[in-house]
Amino acid sequence: MKKFDLPLWTDTLFLFAGTTLFFLCVFRFALSFGAALALAAAAGLAAAVLFFLWLKRRRGRRAASAGERRAIEQFAFRLAMQTNERNAELIAESLNAAPDAGLPAAGEEPDAAGGGEEAAAPAGQGGTARSEPQPKARAENGRVVTQAGELFPLFRFEKVTADELCPVLRADAARKTVLAGAYTEEAQKLAAAFGVELKDAADAYALVKAAGKLPDGPALPAAKGGAFGRLRLRVRRGAWKGYLLAGTGLLLFSLISVFPVYYVVAGSLLLAAAIFVRVFGKA
């Protein structure tokens, strides 16, 4: 059973009440109180429905994308803590377990001479011996060797530089793919010039996750958010009550005031601030 999202409904009801009050104070200049109240309630309901649909979709998408992004960051952090040799073994095992996950895999090993399923038999065994099946990808000296080419895991805490790509350029492989968390601009230009394919942590994460081989290890410390996150730290959700009280008081006073325009404008701004702080403020 899906969990009832109480904050979503309370925020929607809050916006409905605030919008209805605002339009009541605006419509009452041209209409009777009853007609103004009916139109204000209709406008508030329309705004609440649109707000509900938008906020529900936004929260669902944000939760999914934030969770996936956090998982990829944790994955890249753990690979950066490991050696290239261990990362190569992990990628090779994942390619063998999930060859269709998006990274260049090895494909089938070529058959022996003659094109048959049986390999050429050693002398004295009557041609009945079969070759042992070989893995499609194997780890060698910190890289992954496949029939399609070679993959080089270069996970670091910093971006991979052009200097760190030089050993990859010198490698003797028909197709070269680098796996890393991020790359400098110079490294991207160098890779494009030499035909080296660059894959980021999201590609490696999708492969390893599809193979069911996500590694365990130390957790990445939580990082502070960007500019909007810093703004949320300064805007506390509990402050909405003060904005609501001031805005509602001004709007209600506009109903009996001789000069109502000032009270409608000021009250509307404070009411909008109350809605913003309640929805986007930090708990």
C-alpha positions in Angstrom: 0.0 0.0 0.0 1.3 3.4 -1.0 2.2 5.7 1.9 0.0 8.7 2.4 2.0 11.9 1.8 0.7 14.1 4.6 3.1 17.0 3.9 2.0 17.2 0.3 -1.6 17.5 1.2 -1.1 20.0 4.0 1.0 22.2 1.7 -1.8 22.0 -0.9 -4.5 23.0 1.6 -2.3 25.8 2.8 -1.9 27.1 -0.7 -5.6 26.8 -1.4 -6.5 28.8 1.7 -3.9 31.5 0.9 -4.9 31.8 -2.7 -8.6 31.9 -1.9 -8.0 34.7 0.6 -6.0 36.7 -1.9 -8.6 36.5 -4.7 -11.4 37.3 -2.2 -9.7 40.5 -1.3 -9.2 41.3 -5.0 -12.7 40.3 -6.4 -14.6 42.0 -3.6 -13.9 45.4 -5.3 -16.1 44.5 -8.3 -18.5 41.8 -7.0 -20.7 41.1 -4.0 -19.2 39.2 -1.1 -20.9 35.9 -2.1 -19.9 36.1 -5.7 -16.3 37.1 -4.8 -16.1 34.2 -2.3 -17.3 31.7 -4.9 -14.9 32.9 -7.6 -12.0 33.1 -5.1 -12.7 29.5 -4.0 -12.7 28.3 -7.6 -9.4 30.1 -8.3 -7.9 28.7 -5.2 -9.1 25.2 -6.1 -7.6 25.5 -9.6 -4.3 26.8 -8.2 -4.2 24.0 -5.5 -4.8 21.3 -8.1 -2.0 22.6 -10.3 0.3 23.0 -7.3 -0.5 19.5 -6.1 0.3 17.9 -9.5 3.5 19.9 -9.8 4.8 19.3 -6.3 4.0 15.6 -6.4 5.9 15.1 -9.6 8.8 17.3 -8.4 9.2 15.5 -5.1 9.1 12.1 -6.8 11.6 13.0 -9.5 13.9 14.7 -7.0 13.9 11.8 -4.6 14.6 9.3 -7.4 17.3 11.4 -9.0 18.9 12.3 -5.7 19.0 8.7 -4.6 20.6 7.5 -7.9 23.1 10.4 -7.9 24.1 9.6 -4.3 24.5 5.9 -5.2 26.8 6.8 -8.1 28.9 9.1 -6.0 29.3 6.4 -3.4 30.2 3.9 -6.1 32.9 6.2 -7.5 34.3 7.0 -4.1 34.7 3.3 -3.3 36.4 2.6 -6.6 38.7 5.5 -6.0 39.7 3.9 -2.7 40.6 0.7 -4.4 43.6 -0.1 -6.7 43.3 -0.2 -10.5 44.0 -3.9 -10.4 41.0 -4.5 -8.1 38.8 -2.2 -10.2 39.8 -4.1 -13.3 38.8 -7.4 -11.8 35.5 -5.9 -10.8 34.8 -4.6 -14.3 35.9 -7.9 -15.9 33.6 -9.9 -13.6 30.7 -7.5 -14.3 31.2 -7.7 -18.1 31.2 -11.5 -17.9 28.0 -11.5 -15.8 26.2 -8.7 -17.8 27.8 -8.4 -21.2 24.9 -6.3 -22.6 25.0 -3.6 -19.9 26.4 -0.9 -22.2 30.2 -1.1 -22.1 32.1 -2.8 -24.9 32.2 -6.5 -24.1 34.4 -9.2 -25.5 32.0 -11.2 -27.5 32.6 -14.8 -28.2 36.1 -16.2 -28.4 37.0 -17.0 -32.0 36.7 -20.7 -32.9 39.7 -22.8 -33.7 40.9 -23.3 -37.2 38.3 -25.1 -39.3 35.4 -23.1 -37.7 34.1 -26.1 -35.7 33.0 -26.1 -32.1 35.8 -28.5 -31.2 39.3 -27.3 -31.0 42.2 -29.1 -32.6 43.0 -32.1 -30.5 46.4 -32.7 -29.2 48.3 -35.6 -30.8 47.4 -39.0 -29.5 43.9 -38.1 -28.3 41.9 -38.9 -31.4 40.6 -35.4 -32.0 38.0 -35.6 -29.2 39.4 -33.0 -26.8 37.6 -29.7 -26.4 39.1 -26.4 -25.4 38.3 -25.0 -22.0 35.8 -22.1 -22.2 37.5 -18.7 -21.8 36.1 -15.7 -20.0 34.9 -12.9 -22.4 36.7 -10.3 -20.3 39.8 -10.7 -18.1 41.8 -8.4 -15.9 45.5 -7.9 -16.7 47.8 -5.4 -15.1 45.1 -3.0 -14.0 43.2 -3.1 -17.3 40.3 -5.2 -18.7 41.1 -7.1 -21.9 38.2 -8.1 -24.2 37.9 -9.1 -27.8 36.3 -5.8 -28.6 39.2 -3.8 -27.0 40.6 -2.8 -23.7 39.1 -0.9 -20.8 41.2 1.2 -18.4 39.7 2.0 -14.9 41.2 5.2 -13.7 39.1 6.2 -10.8 40.5 9.1 -8.7 39.3 11.6 -6.2 40.2 14.3 -8.7 39.5 14.6 -12.5 41.7 12.5 -14.8 44.2 14.6 -16.5 45.8 14.4 -20.0 49.0 13.2 -18.5 47.2 10.2 -16.9 45.8 9.3 -20.3 49.2 9.0 -21.9 49.7 5.3 -20.9 46.3 4.5 -22.4 47.3 6.2 -25.7 50.5 4.0 -25.8 48.6 0.8 -25.3 48.4 -1.6 -28.2 44.6 -2.1 -28.6 42.2 -1.7 -31.4 39.6 0.0 -29.1 40.4 1.8 -25.9 37.9 2.9 -23.3 38.6 4.7 -20.1 36.4 4.5 -17.0 36.7 7.4 -14.5 34.7 9.7 -12.3 35.4 12.9 -14.3 37.9 14.3 -16.8 39.7 17.6 -17.3 38.9 19.5 -20.5 42.4 18.8 -21.8 42.0 15.1 -21.2 38.7 15.1 -23.1 40.3 16.9 -26.1 43.3 14.5 -26.1 41.0 11.5 -26.0 38.9 12.8 -28.8 42.0 13.4 -30.9 43.2 9.8 -30.5 39.9 8.1 -30.6 39.8 7.0 -27.0 36.3 6.5 -25.6 35.6 8.1 -22.2 33.0 6.6 -19.8 32.0 8.1 -16.5 31.1 6.6 -13.2 27.4 6.4 -14.2 28.3 4.0 -17.0 30.4 1.8 -14.7 27.7 1.9 -12.0 25.1 0.7 -14.5 27.3 -2.2 -15.6 28.2 -3.3 -12.1 24.7 -2.9 -10.8 23.3 -5.0 -13.6 25.8 -7.7 -12.8 24.9 -7.5 -9.1 28.4 -6.9 -8.0 28.3 -3.5 -6.4 31.2 -3.3 -3.9 31.0 -2.6 -0.2 33.3 -0.1 1.4 33.6 3.2 3.3 30.7 5.6 2.8 31.2 9.0 1.2 30.8 11.8 3.7 27.7 13.9 3.1 28.4 17.1 1.2 26.7 20.4 1.5 24.3 21.5 -1.2 24.7 24.2 -3.8 23.5 27.8 -3.7 19.9 26.7 -3.2 20.9 24.2 -0.5 22.7 27.1 1.3 19.6 29.2 1.0 17.6 26.5 2.6 19.9 26.4 5.5 19.1 30.0 6.2 15.3 29.7 5.5 13.7 27.7 8.3 10.3 26.2 7.5 9.0 27.2 10.9 9.2 30.8 9.9 6.1 30.5 7.7 3.8 31.1 10.6 5.0 34.7 11.1 4.6 35.5 7.4 1.2 33.9 7.4 0.0 35.9 10.4 1.2 39.2 9.0 0.0 38.5 5.5 -3.5 37.3 6.6 -3.9 40.3 8.9 -3.1 42.8 6.1 -5.4 41.1 3.7 -8.3 40.9 6.1 -7.7 44.5 7.1 -8.0 45.5 3.4 -11.7 44.5 3.5 -12.5 47.4 5.8 -9.8 49.9 4.9 -10.4 53.1 3.0 -7.1 52.5 1.1 -7.0 48.8 0.5 -4.5 48.5 -2.3 -1.5 48.8 0.0 -2.8 46.1 2.3 -3.6 43.8 -0.6 -0.2 44.1 -2.1 1.8 43.9 1.1 -0.4 41.1 2.4 -0.1 39.1 -0.8 3.7 39.4 -0.8 3.8 38.1 2.8 1.4 35.3 2.0 3.5 34.3 -1.0 6.6 34.3 1.3 4.7 32.1 3.8 3.9 29.6 1.0 7.5 29.6 -0.3 9.0 29.1 3.2 6.6 26.3 4.1 7.2 24.4 0.8 10.9 25.0 0.2 12.3 25.9 3.7 14.5 23.5 5.6 12.7 21.6 8.4 
